[in-house]
Amino acid sequence: MSLGELSVAFFLQIFVIIAACRAMGWVVKRFFDQPQVIGEMIAGVILGPSLFGLLAPELQQTVFPPDSKPVLYVCAQLGVGLYMFLVGLGFRTDHFRDNAKSAVAVSFSGMFAPFLVAVALTPWLLNLDLFGEGVSGLQATLFIGACISITAFPVLARIIQERGLTKTPLGSLALSAGAIDDAGAWTVLAIVLASFGGGPEVALKAIVGGGLFAAFMILLGPKVFAPLARWAEREGKMTPPLLAVVVMLFGLSAWAMDAAGLHSVFGGFLLGVAMPRGLLTREIKRQMEPFTIALLVPMFFVFSGLNTQLTMVNSLDLAAIAGVILVGSIAAKALACWAAARVTGQDNPTAMAVGALTNARGLMELIIINIGLQRGIIGPALFSMLVVMAIVTTLMASPLFELVYGRKARASGELGQLNDDEDEDEEERGKLELAPSRLR
């Protein structure tokens, strides 16, 4: 394919991707009361070989020719890196202080039980050749444990805001536990990536280099980047030169994590956490969020969908394996978080709500399994099974929460009505939001 033909294909892909993602987002919001992100996850699978490629293979190849995948891949990585940067901008450490005891217990249980399930499932999955060549039992177990234990922190934050839980103890507890869960899962993933296929020198570089970078960002980053906040305050807005500096810092952070042998999403997230809060972060989100959300992140979902081949789960045995992974994931995460919340003094409805909310995996799961597929840790069949698990557990979160907690709490006056106000004051939203507004 020539450069001219590649350009033509790319612009057609932009149209198809945005149209499909917005349309499916509207459908799930209108008829199923689900966030936009759920529709985009589903749209990505629909545009891949699982449906579009199955029903109209020639047309699907015309829209998404194989030669265009590297371009789509780069755009997808940029999108998910910027998205994690925006998530980092909304990360709040005060939830840890306010709910330390219960949050640590819930998050520990929400990781310990999934890793036990991973220990039980992994030998079976290895025998079925669902992992990449050369993957050891320990690496496979750690990776599956991270996949099962991850929480969709951005989706969780949006559900909490929509359901009127932002300032409630339940909302703070769920967000705190979800944040700790994700930190642990990403740490485990970093260890797996550091140990996979590169020998001890590569692993050491990743662990030491990544650790030093993370320590620098967390401990010194806010002070180093403080002049950027003063620049924004002095100008009263985000000027083009200031935005250019922020974008350069993002590129450097993403490169540093990739160069260390980890992944660019770590760099984007850590930079977001380190950025000084205030006008700077609100302006970054205001200017960068719309383009990232409208175009780049949907490209990530579609790239994931192009790698998802549900037709590979083409036998009762493989379908049974997918079912076992799904049921084991739900049981391990939701039940463990419910039990931990009960043990630490929460009443049963609150504990069930915590289990329902933290069970969502969403975009975070897709990021992890895409990394695993790219690095050869898992094969396409297991990737497809884990995509199904990510979508189903995320779809469950809102309805299950309403069933076990939301409806009764609203009927008794403990919660207000669902928050669907699209015109909320921008500055106030900047203070309250915990995740990118794409999940609105």
C-alpha positions in Angstrom: 0.0 0.0 0.0 1.4 3.4 -1.0 1.5 6.4 1.3 -1.4 8.0 -0.6 -3.5 4.9 -0.3 -2.7 4.7 3.4 -3.8 8.3 3.9 -7.1 7.6 2.1 -7.7 4.5 4.3 -6.8 6.4 7.5 -9.3 9.2 6.9 -12.1 6.7 6.1 -11.2 4.9 9.4 -11.6 8.1 11.3 -15.1 8.5 10.0 -16.1 4.8 10.7 -14.5 4.7 14.1 -16.1 7.9 15.5 -19.5 7.1 13.9 -19.6 3.6 15.3 -18.4 4.5 18.8 -20.7 7.5 19.2 -23.7 5.6 17.9 -23.1 2.6 20.1 -22.4 4.9 23.1 -25.8 6.6 22.5 -27.5 3.2 22.3 -26.1 1.9 25.6 -26.8 5.2 27.3 -30.3 5.6 26.0 -31.6 2.1 26.4 -29.3 0.5 29.1 -28.2 3.5 31.3 -24.6 2.7 30.7 -21.7 5.2 30.2 -20.4 6.1 26.8 -17.2 4.1 27.3 -19.2 0.9 27.4 -20.6 1.6 24.0 -17.1 2.3 22.6 -15.8 -1.0 24.0 -18.6 -2.9 22.3 -18.2 -0.9 19.0 -14.5 -1.9 18.9 -15.4 -5.5 19.0 -18.2 -5.0 16.4 -15.8 -3.4 13.9 -13.3 -6.3 14.3 -13.3 -9.8 12.8 -15.8 -11.0 15.3 -18.8 -9.3 13.6 -18.0 -6.8 10.8 -15.2 -9.1 9.5 -17.5 -12.1 9.8 -20.5 -10.6 7.9 -18.6 -8.5 5.3 -15.0 -9.6 5.3 -14.1 -7.8 2.0 -15.7 -4.5 3.1 -14.0 -4.9 6.5 -10.6 -5.4 4.8 -11.3 -2.3 2.6 -11.9 -0.1 5.7 -9.2 -1.7 7.8 -6.5 -3.0 5.5 -3.7 -4.9 7.2 -1.1 -2.3 6.1 -2.9 0.4 8.1 -2.7 -1.4 11.4 0.7 0.1 12.4 -0.7 3.6 12.0 -3.8 2.7 14.0 -1.6 1.1 16.6 0.5 4.3 17.1 -2.7 6.4 17.3 -4.1 3.9 19.8 -1.0 4.1 22.0 -1.0 7.8 21.9 -4.7 7.8 22.9 -4.4 5.4 25.8 -1.2 7.2 27.0 -3.0 10.6 27.0 -6.0 9.1 28.6 -4.0 7.7 31.4 -2.4 11.1 31.8 -5.9 12.6 32.2 -6.7 9.9 34.7 -3.6 10.8 36.6 -4.7 14.5 36.7 -7.9 13.4 38.5 -6.2 11.0 40.9 -6.9 12.1 44.5 -4.8 11.0 47.4 -7.2 12.3 50.1 -9.4 9.2 49.6 -6.5 7.1 51.1 -6.4 9.2 54.2 -10.2 9.3 54.7 -10.8 5.5 54.3 -7.4 4.0 55.0 -8.5 1.0 57.1 -11.4 -0.2 55.0 -9.9 0.7 51.7 -6.7 -1.2 52.4 -8.7 -4.3 53.6 -11.0 -4.2 50.6 -8.2 -3.7 48.1 -6.0 -6.4 49.7 -8.9 -8.9 49.5 -9.7 -7.7 46.0 -6.2 -8.7 45.0 -5.5 -11.7 47.2 -8.6 -13.7 46.1 -8.1 -13.1 42.4 -4.5 -14.2 42.6 -5.6 -17.4 44.3 -8.0 -17.9 41.4 -5.1 -17.2 39.0 -3.0 -19.8 40.8 -5.8 -22.4 40.3 -6.5 -21.5 36.7 -3.1 -20.8 35.2 -1.8 -24.4 35.0 -5.0 -25.4 33.2 -4.7 -22.5 30.8 -1.0 -23.2 30.2 -1.8 -26.8 29.3 -4.3 -25.5 26.7 -1.6 -23.4 25.0 -3.4 -20.1 25.6 -0.2 -18.3 26.5 2.7 -17.2 24.3 5.7 -19.3 23.7 8.3 -19.3 26.5 6.0 -17.8 29.2 6.7 -19.5 32.5 4.1 -20.6 35.0 5.0 -17.7 37.4 4.8 -15.1 34.7 1.4 -16.5 33.5 0.0 -16.6 37.0 1.1 -13.0 37.8 -0.4 -11.7 34.5 -3.7 -13.5 35.0 -3.8 -12.3 38.6 -3.3 -8.7 37.5 -6.1 -9.1 34.9 -8.6 -10.5 37.4 -7.7 -8.1 40.2 -7.7 -4.8 38.1 -10.5 -2.3 38.7 -11.8 0.1 36.0 -10.8 3.2 38.1 -12.0 5.8 35.5 -15.3 4.0 34.9 -15.7 3.5 38.6 -15.2 7.2 39.2 -17.8 8.1 36.6 -20.4 5.7 38.0 -19.8 7.2 41.5 -20.4 10.7 40.2 -23.5 9.7 38.1 -25.0 7.9 41.1 -24.6 10.8 43.5 -21.9 9.1 45.6 -19.1 11.6 45.2 -19.1 13.0 48.7 -20.4 9.9 50.5 -18.4 7.4 52.6 -19.3 4.6 50.2 -18.0 6.6 47.2 -14.8 7.4 49.0 -14.3 3.8 50.1 -14.9 2.4 46.6 -12.6 4.9 45.0 -9.8 4.4 47.5 -10.0 0.6 47.2 -10.1 0.8 43.4 -7.0 3.1 43.3 -5.0 0.8 45.6 -6.1 -2.2 43.5 -5.0 -0.6 40.3 -1.6 0.5 41.8 -1.0 -3.1 42.9 -2.1 -4.6 39.5 0.1 -2.2 37.5 3.0 -3.0 39.8 2.6 -6.7 39.1 2.3 -6.1 35.4 5.5 -4.0 35.5 7.3 -7.0 37.2 5.9 -9.4 34.5 7.0 -7.1 31.7 10.4 -6.6 33.3 11.0 -10.3 33.5 9.6 -11.4 30.1 12.0 -12.4 27.4 14.9 -10.1 28.2 17.0 -11.8 30.9 18.0 -10.4 34.3 19.7 -7.3 32.9 16.5 -6.1 31.1 14.4 -7.0 34.2 16.8 -5.0 36.4 16.7 -2.0 34.1 12.9 -2.0 34.1 12.5 -2.5 37.8 15.2 0.0 38.9 14.7 2.5 36.1 10.9 2.4 36.4 11.1 2.6 40.2 13.4 5.6 40.1 11.2 7.4 37.6 8.1 6.7 39.7 9.9 7.9 42.9 11.0 11.0 41.2 7.5 11.8 39.8 5.8 11.2 43.1 8.3 12.8 45.5 9.8 15.6 43.4 7.5 16.0 40.5 5.0 18.4 42.1 7.9 20.8 43.1 9.6 20.4 39.7 6.4 21.2 37.8 5.3 24.0 40.2 6.6 26.7 37.8 4.1 25.4 35.2 1.2 26.1 37.7 2.5 29.6 38.4 2.8 30.2 34.6 -0.9 29.2 34.1 -2.0 31.3 37.1 0.0 34.3 35.7 -1.6 34.0 32.3 -5.0 33.1 33.6 -5.3 30.3 31.0 -3.4 27.6 29.2 -1.4 29.4 26.5 -0.1 27.5 23.4 3.6 27.6 24.6 2.5 26.2 28.0 0.5 23.5 26.3 3.5 22.7 24.1 5.6 22.2 27.2 3.0 19.9 28.8 2.8 17.8 25.6 6.6 17.6 25.5 6.7 16.4 29.1 4.1 13.8 28.2 6.2 12.5 25.3 9.3 12.4 27.5 7.6 10.5 30.3 6.0 8.0 27.9 9.4 7.5 26.2 11.1 7.0 29.6 8.8 4.2 30.6 9.0 2.5 27.2 12.8 2.9 27.2 12.9 1.3 30.7 11.1 -1.8 29.2 7.7 -1.1 30.7 5.0 0.7 28.9 4.2 4.3 28.0 0.9 4.3 30.0 3.0 4.3 33.2 4.7 7.5 32.2 1.5 9.2 31.2 -0.2 8.3 34.5 2.7 9.3 36.7 3.1 12.6 35.0 -0.6 13.3 35.6 -0.3 12.4 39.3 2.7 14.7 39.6 1.1 17.8 38.0 0.2 20.6 40.4 -3.5 20.9 41.0 -5.5 24.0 40.2 -6.0 26.1 37.1 -3.2 24.2 35.3 -4.8 20.8 35.5 -8.3 22.1 34.8 -7.0 23.8 31.7 -5.0 20.8 30.5 -8.2 18.7 30.8 -10.3 21.3 29.1 -8.0 21.6 26.1 -6.6 18.0 25.7 -9.6 15.9 26.9 -12.1 16.5 24.0 -9.6 15.5 21.2 -8.3 12.5 23.2 -11.8 11.3 24.0 -13.5 12.0 20.7 -10.8 10.4 18.5 -7.8 8.9 20.0 -9.3 6.6 22.7 -11.9 5.2 20.3 -9.0 4.2 18.1 -7.6 2.2 21.0 -11.0 0.4 21.4 -11.1 -0.4 17.7 -7.5 -1.5 17.6 -8.4 -3.9 20.5 -11.5 -5.0 18.6 -9.4 -5.8 15.5 -7.3 -8.1 17.7 -10.4 -9.7 19.2 -11.6 -12.8 17.4 -14.5 -14.2 19.3 -14.8 -16.8 16.5 -11.7 -18.4 18.0 -13.9 -19.5 20.9 -15.5 -21.9 18.5 -16.1 -25.0 20.6 -18.0 -25.9 23.8 -14.6 -26.6 25.5 -13.3 -23.0 24.7 -16.7 -21.5 25.6 -16.5 -23.4 28.9 -13.0 -22.0 29.6 -14.3 -18.4 28.9 -17.2 -19.1 31.3 -14.9 -20.4 34.0 -12.6 -17.3 33.7 -15.7 -15.0 33.8 -17.3 -16.7 36.8 -14.0 -17.0 38.7 -13.2 -13.4 38.1 -16.5 -12.1 39.3 -16.6 -14.4 42.3 -13.0 -13.6 43.4 -13.3 -9.9 43.1 -16.9 -9.1 44.1 -17.2 -11.6 46.9 -13.8 -10.8 48.4 -14.4 -7.0 48.4 -17.9 -7.6 49.9 -16.4 -9.8 52.7 -13.6 -7.4 53.5 -16.0 -4.5 53.7 -18.2 -6.5 56.1 -15.3 -7.4 58.3 -14.2 -3.8 58.6 -17.6 -2.7 59.9 -19.6 -1.8 56.8 -23.3 -2.8 56.8 -24.4 -5.4 54.3 -25.9 -3.1 51.6 -22.8 -0.9 51.6 -20.5 -4.0 51.4 -22.5 -5.4 48.5 -22.3 -2.0 46.8 -18.6 -2.0 47.2 -18.4 -5.5 45.7 -20.6 -4.5 42.7 -18.6 -1.3 42.0 -15.1 -2.7 42.3 -15.9 -5.6 40.0 -15.9 -3.4 36.9 -12.7 -3.8 34.9 -13.4 -1.8 31.7 -10.6 0.2 30.0 -7.9 -0.7 32.5 -8.4 -4.4 31.6 -8.2 -3.7 27.9 -5.0 -1.8 28.4 -3.4 -4.7 30.3 -4.5 -7.4 27.9 -3.4 -5.4 24.9 0.0 -5.1 26.5 0.0 -8.8 27.1 -0.9 -9.6 23.5 1.7 -7.2 22.1 4.4 -8.6 24.3 3.5 -12.2 23.4 2.4 -13.1 27.0 -1.1 -14.3 25.9 -2.5 -15.7 22.6 -5.4 -14.3 20.6 -7.9 -16.8 22.0 -7.2 -15.9 25.6 -7.1 -12.3 24.7 -10.7 -12.6 23.3 -11.9 -14.4 26.4 -10.5 -11.6 28.6 -12.1 -8.9 26.4 -15.5 -10.6 27.1 -14.7 -10.6 30.8 -13.8 -6.9 30.7 -17.1 -6.0 28.9 -19.4 -8.2 31.0 -18.0 -7.1 34.4 -18.2 -3.5 33.4 -21.8 -3.9 32.1 -22.7 -5.4 35.4 -21.5 -2.6 37.6 -24.3 0.0 37.4 -27.3 -2.3 37.3 -25.9 -4.5 40.1 -25.2 -1.4 42.3 -28.7 -0.1 41.8 -30.1 -3.6 42.7 -28.2 -4.0 45.9 -28.0 -0.4 47.1 -29.0 2.5 44.9 -32.7 2.0 44.6 -33.3 1.5 48.3 -31.0 4.3 49.2 -32.8 6.8 46.9 -36.2 5.6 48.1 -35.2 6.2 51.7 -33.6 9.7 50.9 -30.0 8.7 51.6 -29.1 9.5 48.0 -30.4 12.1 45.6 -31.5 11.5 42.1 -29.1 10.3 39.4 -26.8 13.2 38.3 -27.2 13.7 34.6 -26.5 17.4 34.6 -24.4 18.1 31.5 -24.0 21.8 32.2 -22.4 21.6 35.6 -20.1 24.5 36.3 -16.6 23.8 34.8 -14.6 25.0 37.7 -16.6 23.1 40.2 -16.4 20.0 38.1 -12.7 20.4 38.0 -12.6 20.2 41.8 -14.9 17.2 42.0 -14.3 15.0 39.0 -12.0 12.0 39.6 -11.8 10.8 36.0 -12.0 12.1 32.4 -15.5 13.3 31.4 -15.6 10.9 28.5 -17.4 8.5 30.9 -20.2 10.9 31.1 
